[in-house]
């Protein structure tokens, strides 16, 4: 699996990306869907922290198992135990 760090505007049309951000001092996830009409739709994970991040990644990998786009917001980070993040 390849994980690529991108800016939100670099998520290709028709693709989804994992968005990591910090909320209430905890790393949190959401999915960014870049719809073919150009709209960006955000769906937050149901839980903050790894309890929300891991299922969100799993959901994205079910859609496209060989590639994951990752958007890191301010103060967010990619955990060291996760696969190598390209473009970081």
N, C-alpha and C positions, 0 to 999 in steps of 0.2 A: 504494500500500500504506500502511496506517495502522499505526503502532506505538504501543501504549499501555503506559505504565508502571503496574503494579499490584502490590499486595502478594500474597503467596502465597495468602492466604485469599480474595482477590477474583477468582481465576481461575474463570470460570463452569463450572458442571457440564457435563461432556461436552466441554470444551475443553482445549487444551494451551497451554503457555506456555514461552518461552525463559527459563531461569534462568541468570544470569551471577553468578559468584562467583570469589573469589580462592583458589587452592590453590597452595602452594609458590611464592608471590609471582608467580603467572601467572594472568591472566584466563582463566577456564574456563567451559564451558557445560554445561548439562544440559536435559532436557525435563521439565517438570512436566505430568503428565496428571491432570486432575481427573475421575475416573470418575463415572459417573452414580450409583453407590452411595455416593458421598461420599469415597472413598479418594483420596489424593494419591500418585501413583506417580512416582518420580524415575528418570530414565535418564541417566547421565552420557555426555558425548561421549567417543569413543574416544581423543581426543588433547586435551591442553590447548592454550591459545592460539588464535590465529586459525585454525590448521589444524584445530581441532575446532569452533570457533564457527561458521565459515562453512558447513560441511556440515550442522550442526545447524539453522541458520536455513533453509537450503535444504530440508531435510526438513520442517520446520514449514510452510514456504510451499507445499510440494506438497500439504499437507492443506488449507490455507486461504490461498490466494494474496493475498487482499485485506486480511488483518488479522493482526497479530502481537502477542500479549501478552508483556510483558517483566517479569520479576521481577529486581531488582538486590539481591543480598545485600550485607552490610556490606563496604565497601572496593571493591566492584565498580563498574564504570563502563560507559557506553554510548559506544563509539568515535565520535569526531566525524565520521568519514567515512561512518557509517551514516545512514540516513534519520532525519528529525526524530522525536524521542521525545515523544509527547504525555503530559502529566501529570507531566512532570519538573520 
